[in-house]
Amino acid sequence: MNTIGQGVREIRIWDESGAFRVIYVAKFANTVYVLHCFQKKTPKTSKADIDLAEKRYRDLLQELRLAQ
């Protein structure tokens, strides 16, 4: 998921109720930051879901910079 940010990964889960996605980053210290999780309703991930994950990634980078 480098379209969202460097080091961002995706977990895909399928079960009888549908498809789910978890977008996360685990490259900072010993922490996993979940940027967004949602149930997929269409084959393509919506722009709103991608935009939200991108915003949360940028916010996380800013927060980590301020904490240094």
WOVENJO-V794914 format. One record per backbone hydrogen bond with DSSP energy under -1.0 kcal/mol. NH is the residue of the N-H (numbers start at 1). CO is the residue of the C=O. If there is no record, write none. Layout:
nh->NH co->CO
nh->NH co->CO
//
This chain:
nh->4 co->1
nh->5 co->1
nh->8 co->5
nh->9 co->24
nh->11 co->22
nh->13 co->20
nh->15 co->18
nh->18 co->15
nh->20 co->13
nh->21 co->38
nh->22 co->11
nh->23 co->36
nh->24 co->9
nh->25 co->33
nh->31 co->28
nh->33 co->25
nh->35 co->23
nh->36 co->23
nh->38 co->21
nh->40 co->19
nh->50 co->46
nh->51 co->47
nh->52 co->48
nh->53 co->49
nh->54 co->50
nh->55 co->51
nh->56 co->52
nh->57 co->53
nh->58 co->54
nh->59 co->55
nh->60 co->56
nh->61 co->57
nh->62 co->58
nh->63 co->59
nh->64 co->60
nh->65 co->61
nh->66 co->62
nh->67 co->63
//
